[in-house]
Amino acid sequence: MRELVEVIAKALVDHPDEVSVRQVDSDQADTVVLELKVSPDDMGKVIGKQGRIAKALRTVVKASAIRDGKKVIIEIQ
């Protein structure tokens, strides 16, 4: 799932070399927290108007996580 978020984010931004995704340990065993960091210039491109792109990204990753029986939380920084 980390790789999926990274590939999608790199396709959206102008500075793909500054994209990083880090997996953080969660309190719950079936939950995965992913921290997505992008350049400040690219923040609007990842979030989109009214958060539409961020919501779509979360939806795609959620669909992938359901197959593994997990829950994914994406934090954009």
C-alpha positions as CSV (number, residue, x, y, z in Angstrom):
1,M,0.0,0.0,0.0
2,R,2.9,2.3,0.7
3,E,4.2,1.9,-2.8
4,L,0.7,2.5,-4.3
5,V,0.5,5.9,-2.4
6,E,4.0,6.8,-3.5
7,V,3.4,6.0,-7.2
8,I,0.1,8.0,-7.3
9,A,1.6,11.0,-5.5
10,K,4.6,11.1,-7.7
11,A,2.4,11.2,-10.8
12,L,0.5,14.2,-9.4
13,V,3.3,16.6,-8.3
14,D,5.8,18.8,-10.0
15,H,8.7,17.7,-7.7
16,P,8.4,13.9,-7.5
17,D,11.9,13.6,-5.9
18,E,10.5,15.3,-2.8
19,V,7.7,12.7,-2.3
20,S,8.1,10.4,0.6
21,V,5.7,7.9,2.2
22,R,6.4,6.5,5.7
23,Q,4.5,3.8,7.5
24,V,3.9,4.5,11.1
25,D,3.0,1.9,13.7
26,S,-0.6,2.1,14.9
27,D,-2.1,1.1,18.2
28,Q,-4.5,-1.3,16.5
29,A,-3.1,-4.4,14.7
30,D,-5.3,-4.1,11.7
31,T,-4.7,-0.4,11.1
32,V,-1.9,1.1,9.0
33,V,-1.0,4.8,9.1
34,L,0.8,6.2,6.1
35,E,2.4,9.7,6.3
36,L,2.7,11.3,2.8
37,K,5.1,14.2,2.6
38,V,5.4,16.4,-0.4
39,S,7.0,19.7,-1.3
40,P,5.0,22.8,0.0
41,D,4.6,23.9,-3.6
42,D,2.8,20.6,-4.4
43,M,0.5,20.5,-1.4
44,G,-2.4,21.9,-3.4
45,K,-2.0,19.4,-6.2
46,V,-2.2,16.4,-3.7
47,I,-5.1,17.8,-1.8
48,G,-7.1,19.2,-4.8
49,K,-10.1,21.5,-4.8
50,Q,-12.1,20.9,-1.7
51,G,-10.0,17.8,-0.9
52,R,-11.3,15.8,-3.9
53,I,-7.9,14.4,-4.9
54,A,-7.0,13.5,-1.4
55,K,-10.4,11.8,-0.9
56,A,-9.9,9.8,-4.2
57,L,-6.4,8.7,-3.1
58,R,-7.8,7.5,0.2
59,T,-10.6,5.7,-1.6
60,V,-8.2,3.8,-3.9
61,V,-5.9,2.8,-1.0
62,K,-8.8,1.8,1.1
63,A,-10.0,-0.5,-1.7
64,S,-6.6,-2.1,-1.8
65,A,-6.4,-2.5,2.0
66,I,-9.8,-4.2,2.2
67,R,-8.3,-7.2,0.3
68,D,-5.7,-7.6,3.0
69,G,-8.3,-7.1,5.8
70,K,-6.7,-3.9,7.0
71,K,-7.7,-0.3,7.5
72,V,-5.5,2.5,6.1
73,I,-5.2,6.1,7.3
74,I,-3.3,8.6,5.1
75,E,-1.9,11.7,6.7
76,I,-0.8,14.4,4.2
77,Q,2.0,16.6,5.5
